[in-house]
């Protein structure tokens, strides 16, 4: 596990290291979503593959603020974090996650 973590860019000062061990949840009326950075995003208790695109925005704390199904089985997720200083920083640090 440590060997795998060495290949992850956690930022110049380790600022993204919290995302290696922490997952985030979003409760909607009908569904619960989970985002584990550097791993996956998924809809809990549902079968079948889903695709998630995560957009980062500046926020006071780390949290999923919205999830929407843009097209069938393709979701957009907005994640707020104080680490998203600007759009370029977030785009360089993270990529689109597809559920495994």
SVG drawing of the C-alpha trace seen along z (x, -y; Angstrom):
<svg xmlns="http://www.w3.org/2000/svg" viewBox="-35 -31 42 35">
<polyline fill="none" stroke="black" stroke-width="0.4" points="0.0,0.0 2.8,-2.4 4.5,-1.6 1.3,-2.5 1.0,-5.8 4.5,-6.9 3.2,-7.2 0.5,-9.7 1.2,-13.4 0.2,-14.8 1.4,-18.3 4.7,-20.1 4.1,-20.3 1.9,-17.2 -1.3,-19.3 -3.3,-16.6 -2.2,-13.7 -5.5,-13.9 -7.3,-12.7 -5.4,-9.4 -7.1,-8.1 -10.3,-10.1 -13.5,-9.4 -16.4,-11.8 -20.1,-11.1 -23.1,-13.0 -26.6,-12.0 -29.4,-12.7 -33.0,-11.7 -32.7,-8.4 -29.0,-7.8 -25.7,-8.1 -22.6,-8.9 -19.0,-8.3 -15.8,-10.0 -12.4,-8.5 -9.8,-10.7 -7.1,-8.9 -9.3,-5.8 -13.0,-6.1 -16.4,-7.8 -19.5,-5.7 -23.2,-5.6 -23.6,-3.4 -26.0,-0.4 -26.4,-0.5 -25.2,2.0 -23.6,1.2 -20.8,-1.1 -21.1,-4.8 -18.8,-7.6 -18.1,-10.6 -16.5,-13.9 -15.4,-15.8 -15.2,-19.6 -13.4,-21.4 -14.3,-24.7 -13.0,-26.8 -14.8,-26.1 -14.4,-26.4 -14.1,-22.6 -13.6,-19.4 -17.1,-18.3 -19.2,-17.2 -21.7,-20.0 -23.7,-18.6 -24.1,-15.5 -26.1,-15.6 -26.8,-12.9 -25.8,-14.8 -26.7,-11.9 -27.7,-8.3 -25.0,-6.7 -22.8,-9.8 -22.5,-12.1 -21.0,-15.4 -19.9,-16.0 -18.9,-19.3 -16.4,-19.1 -15.5,-22.1 -12.1,-22.4 -9.9,-25.1 -7.1,-23.5 -8.8,-24.5 -7.1,-27.9 -8.0,-28.2 -9.3,-26.1 -5.8,-25.4 -4.5,-24.0 -7.4,-21.6 -7.3,-20.4 -3.6,-19.7 -3.9,-17.7 -6.9,-15.5 -8.4,-13.8 -11.7,-12.3 -12.6,-9.2 -14.4,-6.3 -16.0,-3.8 -14.0,-0.6"/>
</svg>
